[in-house]
Amino acid sequence: MKSNQKLAILFWIRKSKANKYGMAPIYARVTINGEEENISISKNALPDTWNVKEKKVAASVPDAKAINLKIALVENDLNRHFILLQSQYDVVTPIMLKNSYLGKAVNDKGSDSKANQSNRINTLLGAFSEFITHFELMVKIKMRSHETLKHWRTTKSKVSEFINLKLGLTDLDLTDLRASFAPQFYKFLTLEVEEPLSEITAKMHVKKSKQIAEYCVTNEWMDKNPLKGFKCGGGEKEVLPLEMADVYAIHQKQIDVERLAEVRDAFIFQCFTGYAFQDIYGLTPENIILVGSNGERWLSKERGKTGVSEMVPILPIVEDLITKYANHPYCIKNNCIIPINSNAKYNAYLKELAVICGVNQKLNTHLARHTFADMMLNNGVPLEDVSKMLGHKSIRTTIRYCRVKKFRISTNVAKVKSILFTETGQLKQVS
C-alpha cells in the first residue's frame, strides 16, 4: 500500500508553557492533509533565542548545537516513520505518525475514543505482538537491530510457554497480571524448564516482560505496571576489554580475504567510536556533523537501544575508514558509511578474525564497545564524557563498562602524593 499524502513538519516554541526561568518547550507540528498533531522534542529554549525563520535556536545559545541537532534528528525520524507508515496503510493520520514515533500502538487515538476501545489490547501476549509489530517497523528503517528483534520474539515464546505450562492458559488477561508473575516466571526459567537458563538470561527475559507491562501503561491498557518492583540487576558477567596490543594487532594484520578485511575494519570502527552493532549498521553520511568554529567532524546518532544521542569526535583511524569505503558499492547502494554483515555473520567472522590475528580473547560486537570505553577512561577522558559518547541513560551503566588500570591509579595517586607530601615523605603543612 502506498498513499500520495504529503507530510509537513514545523518546529515551534510554546511560549505559553514557559517555566519560571522563562524556558519554553519546543514542539514539532506534523500536518497531513490539513490535520495536525504536536509532539514535544524534550528540549527547551528562551523564546527570544528562537529563530522563527530558520526554526532553530540562535548559535550564540550555549546548548544551541545539542538543541538544533535534536531538531534535525526528530525531523529525520518523523520522515522515516511517515514513509514506513505509507507502505503499511492506505491513509496515514498525524496521530498515527505521532504514536509510531513515540513507540505507541499506531492506531491508539486516546482513552476516550471509540477507535481506541476497538484497538485496545487486553492480553499480555497480545501486547507482546503489538510491541513486536512496531519493533519490526523500526528494524526496517534501521532504528532497531534485527538481532534485538530476535531476542524479543524469544522472550514472547518463553512467556507463552510459562502461561501455558504453569498457568494452564493460552494467554493472560492484563487485568490478571500480578506482581507475583515476575518471580514465578524467573523461577520457571531457571529451575522448572527442561533446559534451565542462566541467571543472566532469565533476568533478561523478565526485564523484557517488565518493559511490555510498561508499554501497556503507556498505551493506557493498564493503569500501573505490577512488575515494576521486581529487581533484574545483579549476576552480570564482567567483560574484559581488549588490550591495546590486541587492537593494534587486529588493525595491522594483512588480510587478503575481502569479507574478513571488511569485518576487521568494522570492528576497528567500533573500537574507536564505541558504537554498537545496530548503530554502525544504521550510520549514514548524514550522521557526520561539523562541530565548533574549526568544523571538527563528529558522528552523531540516537542510539537504537535507548534513543539517547551518541556524539563522538571522529578519530583519524575512523576518518581513514570512512574515506576508504566512501565509494564502496554496498555503501553507495545502501547510503551507509561502513559495509557490514548481519550480526550473526559478523560475530561468526570475528571468531575467524581472532584466530588469524593471534588474539586469545573471544571477539564479539559488544567487546569493541567495552574496549572503546576502557580506552577513553584510561587515557584521561572523564566518566561523564564517556557516558555521553556511549549514549548511556545513566552514568552507572558506564561504570560497569570501565576497568581502571593500575597505571592510571598510580598516576593519579602520584599527583595527590606530590601535593600532600614533601620529597622526603613528610606531610606538608596545609594552609
Residue pairs with C-beta under 8 A, 6 or more apart in sequence:
1 86
1 87
1 88
1 89
1 90
2 86
2 87
3 86
3 89
3 90
3 91
3 92
5 32
5 33
5 86
5 91
5 92
6 32
6 33
7 30
7 31
7 32
7 78
7 79
7 82
7 97
8 30
8 31
8 32
9 28
9 29
9 30
9 31
9 75
9 78
9 79
10 28
10 29
10 31
10 55
11 26
11 27
11 28
11 29
11 41
11 55
11 56
11 71
11 74
11 75
12 26
12 27
12 29
12 55
13 24
13 25
13 26
13 27
13 45
13 47
13 50
14 24
14 25
14 26
14 27
15 24
15 47
16 24
17 24
17 25
18 24
18 47
19 44
22 46
22 47
23 44
23 45
23 46
24 44
24 45
24 46
24 47
25 40
25 43
25 44
26 40
26 41
26 43
26 44
26 45
26 50
26 67
26 71
27 38
27 39
27 40
27 41
28 38
28 39
28 41
28 71
28 74
28 75
28 78
29 36
29 37
29 38
29 39
30 36
30 37
30 38
30 39
30 78
30 94
30 97
30 98
31 94
32 92
32 93
32 94
32 97
35 93
35 94
36 94
37 94
37 95
37 97
37 98
39 74
39 78
39 98
39 101
39 102
41 70
41 71
41 74
42 70
43 66
43 67
43 70
43 71
45 57
45 61
45 63
45 67
46 61
49 57
49 58
49 60
49 61
50 56
50 57
50 58
51 57
51 58
55 71
56 64
56 67
56 68
56 71
57 63
57 64
57 67
57 68
58 64
61 67
65 291
66 309
69 289
69 300
69 309
69 311
70 309
73 300
73 301
73 302
73 309
76 286
77 101
77 143
77 302
78 97
78 101
80 141
80 143
81 97
81 100
81 101
81 141
82 92
82 97
83 141
84 100
84 137
84 140
84 141
85 92
85 96
85 97
85 100
85 106
86 92
88 137
89 96
89 106
95 109
96 106
96 107
99 105
99 106
99 107
99 108
100 106
100 134
100 137
103 134
103 215
103 218
104 218
104 219
105 119
105 121
105 130
105 134
105 219
106 134
107 115
107 119
108 116
108 119
108 219
108 220
109 115
109 116
109 119
110 116
111 220
116 220
120 221
121 127
121 130
121 174
121 216
121 219
121 221
122 173
122 174
122 175
122 221
123 171
123 172
123 173
123 174
124 159
124 163
124 171
124 172
124 173
124 174
124 177
124 212
125 156
125 159
125 160
125 163
125 171
125 172
126 171
127 174
127 212
127 213
127 215
127 216
127 221
128 152
128 155
128 156
128 159
128 212
129 156
131 152
131 212
131 215
132 149
132 152
132 153
132 156
135 144
135 148
135 149
135 152
136 149
138 144
138 304
139 145
139 146
139 149
142 278
142 281
142 282
142 304
143 282
143 302
143 304
144 278
144 304
144 305
145 276
145 277
145 278
145 281
145 304
145 343
146 342
146 343
147 277
147 278
147 342
147 343
147 344
148 278
148 304
148 305
151 204
151 208
152 208
154 205
155 204
155 205
155 208
155 209
158 185
158 189
158 205
159 185
159 205
159 209
161 193
162 184
162 185
162 188
162 189
163 169
163 170
163 171
163 172
164 170
165 188
166 184
166 188
166 192
172 181
174 216
174 221
174 222
177 213
177 222
177 226
177 227
178 226
179 226
179 227
179 229
179 230
181 209
181 226
181 227
182 206
182 209
182 210
182 227
182 230
183 230
185 205
185 206
185 209
186 202
186 203
186 206
186 230
189 196
189 197
189 201
189 202
189 205
189 206
190 196
190 197
190 198
190 199
190 202
197 205
199 234
199 235
200 235
200 236
200 237
203 232
203 233
203 234
203 235
204 232
206 227
206 230
206 232
207 232
209 227
210 225
210 227
210 228
210 230
210 232
213 222
213 225
213 226
213 227
213 228
214 225
214 228
216 222
216 225
217 223
217 224
217 225
236 400
239 366
239 367
239 370
239 401
240 361
240 370
240 403
241 367
241 370
241 371
241 373
241 374
241 375
241 403
242 271
242 359
242 361
242 367
242 371
244 375
246 357
246 359
246 361
247 268
247 271
247 371
247 375
249 357
249 358
249 359
250 264
250 267
250 268
250 353
250 357
250 359
251 264
251 268
251 317
253 264
253 356
253 357
255 261
255 264
255 356
259 341
259 349
260 349
260 352
260 353
260 356
262 339
262 340
263 341
263 346
263 349
263 350
263 353
264 353
264 357
265 321
265 324
265 325
265 338
266 280
266 338
266 339
266 340
266 346
267 350
267 353
267 363
267 365
267 368
268 317
268 321
269 275
269 280
269 318
269 321
269 338
270 276
270 277
270 280
270 365
270 368
270 369
270 372
271 368
271 371
271 372
271 375
272 315
272 317
272 318
272 372
272 375
273 280
273 299
273 312
273 314
273 315
273 318
273 372
274 310
274 312
274 368
274 369
274 372
274 373
274 376
274 389
274 390
275 283
275 299
275 301
275 310
275 312
275 369
276 303
276 304
276 305
276 365
276 366
276 369
277 340
277 343
277 346
277 365
277 366
278 304
278 305
278 343
279 301
279 303
279 304
279 310
279 391
280 337
280 338
280 340
281 336
281 340
282 301
282 304
282 336
283 299
283 301
283 336
283 337
283 338
284 335
284 336
284 337
285 335
285 337
287 299
287 300
287 301
287 337
288 297
288 298
288 299
288 300
288 314
288 322
288 337
289 297
289 298
289 299
289 300
290 296
290 297
290 298
291 297
291 298
291 313
296 313
296 314
297 313
297 314
297 319
298 311
298 312
298 313
298 314
299 310
299 311
299 312
299 314
299 318
300 309
300 310
300 311
300 312
301 309
301 310
302 308
302 309
302 310
302 391
303 309
303 310
303 391
305 391
306 391
306 392
306 393
308 391
308 392
308 393
309 391
310 388
310 389
310 390
310 391
311 388
311 389
312 389
314 322
321 338
322 337
322 338
325 331
325 337
325 338
325 339
328 339
330 336
330 339
331 337
331 338
331 339
340 346
341 349
343 365
346 365
347 363
347 364
347 365
350 363
350 364
350 365
351 362
351 363
353 359
353 363
354 360
354 361
354 362
354 363
361 367
369 390
369 401
370 401
372 389
372 390
373 386
373 390
373 398
373 401
373 402
374 401
374 402
374 403
376 385
376 386
376 389
377 383
377 386
377 402
377 404
377 408
378 404
378 405
378 407
378 408
383 395
383 398
383 399
383 402
384 395
386 398
386 401
386 402
387 394
387 395
387 397
387 398
390 397
390 398
390 401
392 398
419 428
420 427
420 428
421 427
421 428
422 428
